Amino acid sequence: MKTLEPEQFLKQQKSLSAKPLKASIYIAYIAGIAVIFQAYLLAYIIDGLAFKDIKPLQITPYLLALGAVFLFRYLFQLMSDNFALKAASHIQKQLRLSLREKLRKLGPVYIAQKGSAALLSGLTDGIDTISKYYQIYLPAKAMMSVVPLCILVVVFPLDWLSGLIMLITAPLIPVFMILIGKGAEKKNQTQWEKLNRMSNHFLDSIQGLSTLKMFGAVKRETKELEKSSEIYRRETMGVLRIAFLSSVTLEFFSTVSIALVAVIIGFRLMWAEIDFFTGFFILLLAPEFYAPLRKMGTAYHARMESIGAADILCDIDQAKAIEPCDKTIYVPNLSKAVIKFENITCRYDHQSQKRADDIEDKQALSHINITIKPNTHIALIGPSGAGKSTILSLILRFIEPESGEIHIGDVNIKDLDPVQWRHQISWISQNPTLFYGTVMDNIRMGNAAASDADVWSVCKKLKIHDFISSLPKGYGTEIGERGYGISGGQLQRIAIARAFLRDAPIILMDEPTASLDRETEELIQSSIDELSRGKTCITIAHRLQTIQKADQIIYMDHGSIIHNAKHDDLIKQSAEYKALIEYELQDVDMKERSK
């Protein structure tokens, strides 16, 4: 896929609201051209009253016409602004909806890579900022290209010298804008990058406040945030300095150019080379000739801001998402289908589709081959960063492999609709998320059609019904953000109940009992074993009890499979595995003695 630059991305979005945007520009053309008639009528009235001895009553129709032109310009400019606002607002709305849907398709791996705070900032402040591109910059650009040209067409036949001065001085303004813009555009992008980093840093600090307090690092973290804020302030001031400098310089060029026209006309009037009407008419048109060029200075700053803000939005738009398959292929019978990983290689940068100079090559899996038989329990073990979580992300279709294929029975996983496929999977992470709402709402998220009785039944089998009933309002107890109000162990048990309520044929687990005490763990683990019987279970395992019960143990390191066998065989084959088991046995022994 060819990567778009931010401004190309912004231009693409014009099609989302093409009609109002065109209407705004065409109406602005009419309002801009009306200034010629306005200047003509005003020059005629002043010339008639001052030099032609025309009576006031004779001027009345011209005064009325002048008032009508003033009103016409005001109303048409108001209409143009309203259409521009409507176009920008519609693009904002459609862009937010489309990018939100794109993020849903990209999944949690992409969001974790980019940072949720940076993405949120882009979808809120970023989209608000790029609206200026459509509301301010594009209409101003259109006016700059048409109105001065129309004025030159009128001025040249009347006075070629004034027309020539306008023609020579006009290009100085856009040339200066281009020269300034080259540096300012990069500064705007840097400013938005600093804002995104600061947003991620701030969110991490808020979410990790308890950890910071525990380690006495609040003051240190506050200083780091102050440092980030100061860096962002400096970048912002740098951008504003360029904006103010460009505005002052554009005003200077415009004022000098108008003054030059006025001086030339004054001398030529004194020398009787042109009449008063012609000179005054051109003098009235001179500020209007440079007005769109001056306005473009402000609009050009809006363009640079928009390009800076569009960088992360462009990245979201260009990232490769997992799209629903066009074919109608049903999920195979998972009680009989074998899951096969065939020569799978996966890189994290492959998912984000960043520009080549931004890519940090990181291979997560290298030429992986796995066969998972139905209704078996697979344990994935190995050090941190070995690629275990990537295996689960591939099965969940949160990411796509760079090369190789995954087959479910005889069907390539890419040919399955990702939403329908995920309905066949229950997922229990080590750090599950609970949402604001009741305990019942959070458990029923696993199966929206489940009745209260179904929820109670699963909770009783998992031996957590009594614990939930003991809460202030039982299943109706409100849970705060991220499970606020209950302990980590309680949160984990509710998440386990949510997963098993789905009753899916495939269960993916990241050591779901790791945060529980030994006694509760044994109680819950026996219930998990019972509920997962007759299903395909793939677990990222750390506990000896989980590892020993597995039908197949896959030992991974640095994105490769080191060993793939049963517990008894691995003890004999692998010194690393034997050391891991001995360490776990020592840990269990120490905990037993401490009771």
C-alpha positions in Angstrom: 0.0 0.0 0.0 1.4 3.4 -1.0 1.7 5.7 2.1 0.0 9.1 1.8 1.5 12.3 3.1 -0.7 14.2 5.6 -1.8 16.9 3.1 -2.7 14.2 0.5 -4.8 12.6 3.3 -6.5 16.0 4.0 -7.3 16.5 0.3 -8.8 13.0 0.1 -11.3 13.9 2.8 -12.8 16.7 0.7 -15.0 14.1 -1.0 -16.8 13.6 2.3 -18.5 17.0 2.0 -17.8 18.0 -1.6 -21.1 19.9 -2.3 -21.1 22.3 0.7 -17.4 22.9 0.1 -17.9 23.8 -3.5 -20.9 25.9 -2.6 -18.8 27.8 -0.1 -16.1 28.5 -2.7 -18.4 29.5 -5.5 -20.4 31.8 -3.3 -17.2 33.4 -2.0 -16.2 34.0 -5.7 -19.4 35.9 -6.2 -18.9 37.9 -3.0 -15.3 38.7 -4.0 -16.1 39.8 -7.5 -18.9 42.0 -6.1 -16.2 44.2 -4.6 -15.4 45.5 -8.1 -19.0 46.8 -8.5 -18.9 48.2 -5.0 -15.7 50.2 -5.8 -17.1 51.4 -9.1 -20.3 52.8 -7.5 -18.4 54.5 -4.7 -15.9 56.0 -7.1 -18.7 57.2 -9.4 -20.6 58.8 -6.5 -17.6 60.6 -5.0 -16.5 61.7 -8.5 -20.0 62.9 -9.4 -20.5 64.9 -6.2 -17.0 66.4 -6.1 -16.2 67.1 -9.7 -19.2 66.6 -12.0 -21.7 68.8 -10.2 -24.3 66.0 -10.2 -27.2 66.8 -7.8 -27.8 64.5 -4.7 -31.1 63.4 -6.1 -29.5 62.1 -9.2 -27.0 60.1 -7.1 -29.7 58.5 -5.0 -30.2 55.4 -7.3 -26.4 54.9 -7.1 -26.4 55.2 -3.4 -29.2 52.6 -3.2 -27.3 50.4 -5.6 -24.2 50.8 -3.4 -26.2 49.8 -0.3 -27.6 46.8 -2.1 -24.1 45.7 -3.1 -22.8 46.1 0.5 -25.8 43.9 1.7 -25.3 41.4 -1.2 -21.6 41.0 -0.3 -22.4 40.6 3.4 -25.1 38.0 2.9 -23.1 36.0 0.3 -20.0 36.1 2.6 -22.2 34.9 5.5 -23.6 32.1 3.3 -20.0 31.1 2.2 -18.8 30.9 5.8 -21.9 28.9 6.8 -21.3 26.4 4.0 -17.6 26.1 4.9 -18.5 25.5 8.5 -21.1 22.9 7.5 -18.6 21.2 5.2 -15.9 21.1 7.9 -18.4 19.9 10.6 -19.6 17.1 8.3 -16.0 16.0 7.5 -15.2 16.0 11.3 -18.2 13.8 12.0 -17.5 11.3 9.1 -13.8 11.2 9.8 -14.3 10.4 13.5 -16.8 7.7 12.7 -14.5 6.1 10.0 -11.3 6.3 12.1 -13.1 4.9 15.1 -14.3 2.0 13.0 -10.7 1.6 11.6 -9.3 1.5 15.1 -11.9 -1.2 16.0 -10.6 -3.3 13.1 -6.9 -2.6 13.9 -7.5 -4.0 17.4 -5.7 -3.7 20.7 -2.2 -4.4 19.5 -2.1 -1.3 17.2 -3.7 0.8 20.0 -1.0 -0.4 22.4 1.8 0.4 19.9 0.6 4.0 19.3 -0.6 4.8 22.8 -4.3 5.2 23.7 -3.8 8.9 24.9 -2.1 9.9 21.6 -4.9 8.2 19.6 -7.6 9.9 21.7 -5.9 13.2 21.3 -5.8 12.7 17.5 -9.5 11.7 17.3 -10.5 14.8 19.4 -8.2 17.7 19.2 -6.6 16.5 16.0 -9.8 16.3 14.0 -11.0 19.7 15.5 -7.7 21.2 14.2 -7.9 19.8 10.7 -11.4 21.3 10.3 -9.5 24.6 9.8 -8.1 23.2 6.5 -11.6 23.0 5.0 -13.2 26.0 6.8 -10.4 28.5 6.4 -7.6 27.4 4.1 -9.4 26.0 1.1 -11.8 28.9 0.7 -9.0 31.4 1.2 -6.8 29.6 -1.4 -9.7 29.7 -3.9 -10.3 33.4 -3.3 -6.6 34.2 -3.7 -6.5 32.5 -7.1 -9.6 34.2 -8.5 -10.4 37.7 -7.0 -6.9 39.3 -7.7 -7.0 38.0 -11.3 -10.5 39.6 -11.8 -9.3 42.9 -10.4 -6.2 42.8 -12.7 -8.5 42.2 -15.7 -10.4 45.4 -14.8 -7.4 47.6 -13.8 -5.1 46.9 -16.8 -7.4 48.5 -19.5 -7.9 51.6 -17.2 -4.2 52.0 -16.2 -1.5 49.6 -17.3 1.1 51.1 -14.9 -1.0 50.4 -11.7 -1.9 47.0 -13.1 1.8 46.3 -13.6 2.7 47.3 -10.0 0.0 44.9 -8.7 1.2 42.1 -11.0 4.8 42.5 -9.9 4.2 42.9 -6.1 1.5 40.2 -5.7 3.8 37.2 -6.1 6.0 38.4 -3.3 3.4 37.4 -0.7 2.8 33.7 -1.8 6.6 33.2 -2.4 7.3 34.4 1.1 4.6 32.1 2.5 6.1 29.1 0.7 9.6 29.9 2.1 8.3 30.3 5.6 6.0 27.3 5.2 8.8 24.8 4.6 10.2 25.2 8.1 6.9 25.9 9.8 5.2 22.7 8.5 7.9 20.6 10.1 7.7 22.5 13.3 3.9 21.9 13.4 4.4 18.2 13.0 7.0 18.2 15.7 4.6 20.1 18.0 1.9 17.4 17.5 4.4 14.6 18.1 5.4 16.3 21.4 1.7 16.6 22.4 1.1 12.9 21.6 4.1 11.9 23.8 3.0 14.2 26.6 -0.6 12.8 26.4 0.7 9.2 26.7 3.0 10.2 29.5 0.2 12.0 31.4 -2.2 9.0 31.0 0.4 6.6 32.2 1.0 8.8 35.2 -2.7 8.9 36.1 -3.2 5.2 35.7 0.0 4.3 37.6 -0.6 6.8 40.4 -0.8 4.1 43.1 2.5 2.6 41.9 4.2 6.0 41.9 3.0 6.7 45.5 4.1 3.3 46.6 7.7 3.9 45.4 7.7 7.5 46.4 8.1 8.6 42.8 5.3 11.2 42.6 7.6 14.2 42.8 10.0 12.8 40.3 7.2 11.9 37.9 5.7 15.4 38.4 9.0 16.9 37.3 9.1 14.7 34.3 5.6 15.9 33.3 6.7 19.5 33.9 9.7 18.9 31.6 7.4 17.4 28.9 5.0 20.3 29.3 7.9 22.8 29.0 9.2 21.1 25.8 5.7 21.2 24.3 5.3 24.9 25.4 8.6 25.8 23.6 7.5 24.0 20.4 4.2 25.8 20.5 5.8 29.2 21.0 8.2 28.4 18.1 5.2 27.7 15.9 3.5 30.9 17.1 6.6 33.0 16.5 6.7 31.8 12.9 3.0 32.5 12.5 3.3 36.1 13.9 6.4 36.8 11.8 4.7 35.6 8.7 1.6 37.7 9.4 3.6 40.8 10.1 5.7 40.4 7.0 2.7 39.7 4.8 1.0 42.8 6.2 4.2 44.8 5.5 4.4 43.7 1.9 0.7 44.4 1.4 0.8 47.8 2.9 3.9 48.9 1.0 2.4 47.6 -2.3 -0.9 49.5 -1.6 1.1 52.6 -0.7 3.2 52.3 -3.9 0.0 52.2 -6.0 -1.4 55.2 -4.1 1.7 57.3 -4.6 1.9 56.5 -8.3 -1.8 57.4 -8.7 -1.3 60.6 -6.7 1.5 61.8 -8.9 -0.3 60.9 -12.1 -3.4 62.7 -10.9 -1.2 65.8 -10.2 0.3 65.5 -13.6 -3.2 65.1 -15.1 -2.3 61.7 -16.7 -5.5 60.1 -15.4 -8.8 61.4 -14.3 -10.1 61.3 -10.7 -12.7 58.6 -11.3 -10.1 56.2 -12.7 -7.5 56.9 -10.1 -9.9 56.7 -7.2 -11.5 53.5 -8.6 -8.1 51.8 -8.8 -7.2 53.1 -5.4 -10.3 51.5 -3.9 -9.5 48.2 -5.7 -5.9 48.1 -4.5 -6.6 47.0 -0.9 -9.2 44.5 -2.2 -6.6 43.1 -4.6 -4.2 42.4 -1.7 -6.9 41.4 0.8 -7.1 37.7 -0.3 -3.3 37.5 -0.3 -3.2 38.9 3.3 -6.0 36.5 4.4 -4.0 33.7 2.9 -1.3 34.4 5.5 -3.7 33.4 8.3 -5.1 30.6 6.3 -1.6 29.2 5.6 -1.0 28.9 9.3 -4.3 27.0 9.6 -3.0 24.7 6.8 0.3 24.0 8.7 -1.6 23.3 11.9 -3.9 20.9 10.0 -1.0 19.0 8.4 0.7 18.6 11.8 -2.5 17.3 13.3 -3.2 15.0 10.4 0.0 13.0 10.8 -1.4 10.5 13.3 -4.8 10.4 11.6 -3.1 9.6 8.3 -1.2 6.8 10.1 -4.5 5.3 11.4 -6.1 5.6 8.0 -3.2 3.9 6.2 -2.6 1.1 8.7 -3.5 -2.3 7.4 -6.7 -3.5 9.1 -8.2 -7.0 9.0 -11.2 -6.7 6.8 -14.2 -9.0 6.6 -13.9 -11.6 3.9 -16.0 -11.2 0.8 -16.5 -15.0 0.6 -19.2 -16.7 2.5 -17.2 -19.3 4.3 -18.5 -20.7 7.6 -16.3 -21.6 10.5 -15.5 -25.3 10.4 -16.6 -27.7 13.1 -14.1 -26.8 15.8 -14.7 -30.1 17.7 -12.9 -31.8 14.8 -10.8 -29.0 13.1 -7.1 -28.9 13.6 -5.5 -25.4 14.0 -2.2 -25.2 12.0 0.5 -22.5 12.0 2.4 -23.0 8.8 5.8 -21.2 8.5 4.5 -18.1 10.3 6.7 -14.9 10.5 5.4 -11.8 12.2 6.8 -8.3 12.7 5.1 -5.6 14.7 6.1 -2.8 12.2 4.3 -4.8 9.5 1.0 -4.0 11.2 1.4 -0.2 11.5 2.5 0.6 7.9 4.6 3.5 9.1 6.8 5.4 6.6 10.1 3.7 5.9 12.2 6.2 7.9 10.0 5.6 11.0 10.1 1.8 11.1 11.8 0.0 13.9 12.2 -3.6 12.8 11.1 -6.0 15.4 10.5 -9.6 14.6 8.0 -11.2 17.0 7.8 -14.7 15.4 10.2 -16.5 13.0 9.0 -19.4 10.8 6.7 -20.9 13.4 5.0 -24.3 12.7 2.4 -25.5 15.2 -0.3 -28.1 15.0 -3.1 -27.9 17.6 -5.5 -30.8 17.7 -9.1 -30.2 18.7 -10.2 -30.6 22.4 -6.6 -30.5 23.7 -4.9 -28.3 26.2 -1.8 -26.4 24.9 0.6 -24.6 27.2 2.8 -21.8 25.8 5.9 -21.2 28.0 9.1 -19.3 27.8 10.7 -16.0 28.9 9.2 -12.6 28.4 9.3 -11.5 24.8 9.4 -15.0 23.5 6.3 -14.5 21.2 3.7 -16.3 23.3 1.2 -13.3 23.3 1.8 -12.9 19.6 0.5 -16.5 19.0 -2.7 -15.6 20.8 -3.0 -12.3 18.9 -2.7 -14.1 15.6 -5.4 -16.6 16.6 -7.7 -13.7 17.7 -6.9 -12.0 14.4 -5.8 -8.8 16.2 -2.8 -8.9 13.9 -1.8 -10.6 10.6 1.3 -12.5 9.9 3.9 -11.1 7.5 4.3 -14.5 5.9 2.9 -18.0 6.3 -0.6 -19.2 6.8 -2.9 -20.3 9.6 -5.5 -22.9 8.8 -8.6 -23.9 10.8 -9.3 -27.3 9.4 -9.0 -26.9 5.6 -9.9 -23.2 5.7 -7.4 -20.3 5.7 -8.1 -18.1 8.7 -8.0 -15.1 6.4 -11.1 -16.4 4.6 -13.1 -16.4 7.8 -15.0 -13.3 8.9 -13.0 -12.0 11.9 -16.2 -11.1 13.9 -17.8 -14.5 13.3 -14.4 -16.2 14.1 -14.0 -14.3 17.4 -17.5 -15.5 18.5 -15.9 -19.0 18.6 -13.3 -17.8 21.1 -13.3 -17.0 24.8 -10.3 -14.9 25.9 -9.1 -14.5 29.5 -6.1 -12.1 29.9 -3.9 -11.7 32.9 -5.0 -8.1 33.3 -8.6 -8.1 32.2 -10.7 -5.0 31.8 -14.1 -4.5 33.5 -16.3 -1.6 32.4 -18.3 0.9 34.3 -21.6 -0.8 35.2 -23.0 -3.7 37.3 -21.3 -7.0 37.9 -24.2 -8.6 35.9 -23.5 -6.3 33.0 -19.8 -7.1 32.9 -20.4 -10.9 33.1 -23.2 -10.8 30.5 -20.8 -9.0 28.1 -19.6 -12.6 27.3 -23.0 -13.5 26.0 -25.6 -10.7 25.7 -28.4 -13.3 25.2 -27.7 -15.1 28.5 -30.4 -15.0 31.1 -29.8 -14.3 34.8 -30.1 -18.0 35.5 -27.3 -18.7 32.9 -25.0 -16.2 34.6 -25.8 -17.7 38.1 -25.1 -21.2 36.8 -21.6 -20.4 35.4 -20.7 -18.4 38.6 -21.8 -21.4 40.8 -19.6 -23.8 38.7 -16.7 -21.4 39.1 -17.5 -21.1 42.8 -17.8 -17.3 42.8 -21.5 -17.1 43.2 -21.2 -16.7 47.0 -18.5 -14.0 46.7 -20.7 -12.0 44.2 -23.8 -12.4 46.4 -21.8 -11.0 49.4 -21.2 -7.7 47.5 -23.4 -4.8 48.7 -26.0 -5.2 45.9 -25.0 -8.7 44.7 -25.0 -9.0 40.9 -26.4 -5.4 40.8 -23.3 -3.9 42.5 -21.9 -1.0 40.5 -18.2 -1.4 39.4 -16.2 1.7 38.6 -13.7 2.3 35.8 -11.3 -0.6 35.3 -13.0 -2.5 38.1 -12.7 0.2 40.8 -14.3 -0.9 44.0 -13.3 -4.5 44.0 -9.9 -6.3 44.5 -7.7 -7.5 41.7 -8.5 -11.2 42.5 -12.2 -10.4 42.5 -11.9 -8.6 39.2 -10.1 -11.6 37.7 -12.8 -14.1 38.9 -15.5 -11.9 37.3 -13.6 -11.8 34.0 -13.2 -15.6 34.1 -17.0 -16.0 34.5 -17.5 -13.6 31.6 -15.3 -15.7 29.4 -17.0 -19.0 30.2 -20.5 -17.6 29.9 -19.7 -17.4 26.1 -19.3 -21.2 26.1 -17.0 -21.0 23.1 -15.2 -24.1 21.6 -11.8 -22.4 21.8 -10.4 -20.8 25.1 -7.4 -18.6 25.1 -5.9 -17.8 28.6 -3.0 -15.9 29.9 -2.5 -17.6 33.2 -5.9 -16.4 34.5 -5.3 -17.5 38.1 -1.9 -15.8 38.5 -3.3 -12.9 40.5 -5.1 -15.2 43.0 -3.9 -16.6 46.3 -3.0 -20.3 46.3 -6.1 -21.5 48.0 -8.5 -19.5 45.7 -6.4 -20.5 42.7 -6.8 -24.2 43.3 -10.5 -23.7 43.8 -10.9 -21.7 40.6 -8.5 -23.9 38.6 -10.5 -27.0 39.2 -13.6 -25.2 38.0 -11.8 -24.0 34.9 -10.6 -27.5 34.2 -14.2 -28.8 34.4 -15.7 -26.0 32.3 -13.0 -26.3 29.6 -13.4 -30.0 29.2 -14.2 -30.9 25.6 -12.8 -27.6 24.3 -9.5 -26.5 22.8 -7.5 -24.5 25.4 -4.4 -22.5 24.7 -2.8 -21.1 27.8 0.2 -18.9 28.3 1.4 -20.8 31.4 3.6 -19.8 34.3 2.3 -22.1 37.1 3.5 -25.7 37.4 0.0 -27.0 37.9 -1.1 -25.5 34.6 1.9 -26.7 32.7 1.8 -30.3 33.9 -1.8 -30.8 32.9 -1.2 -29.7 29.3 -1.4 -32.2 26.5 1.2 -30.3 24.6 3.9 -27.9 25.9 5.4 -25.4 23.5 8.6 -23.8 24.9 9.5 -20.6 23.0 12.3 -18.1 23.0 13.1 -15.1 20.8 10.2 -15.8 18.5 11.1 -19.4 17.8 9.9 -22.8 19.1 12.7 -24.4 21.1 10.8 -27.5 22.2 7.3 -29.0 21.5 6.5 -32.1 23.6 4.7 -33.3 26.7 5.9 -32.6 30.3 7.7 -35.9 30.9 9.5 -35.8 27.5 10.5 -32.1 28.0 12.0 -32.9 31.4 14.4 -35.3 29.7 15.0 -33.2 26.6 15.4 -29.6 27.8 17.7 -28.3 30.5 16.0 -24.9 30.3 12.6 -26.5 30.9 13.9 -28.6 33.8 15.4 -25.5 35.4 12.1 -23.7 35.0 10.2 -26.6 36.7 12.7 -26.8 39.6 12.4 -23.1 40.2 8.6 -23.3 40.2 8.8 -26.3 42.7 11.0 -24.3 45.0 8.6 -21.4 44.8 5.6 -23.6 45.7 7.6 -25.2 48.6 8.5 -21.8 50.0 4.8 -20.7 49.9 3.7 -23.9 51.6 6.2 -23.4 54.4 5.2 -19.8 54.9 1.5 -20.8 55.6 
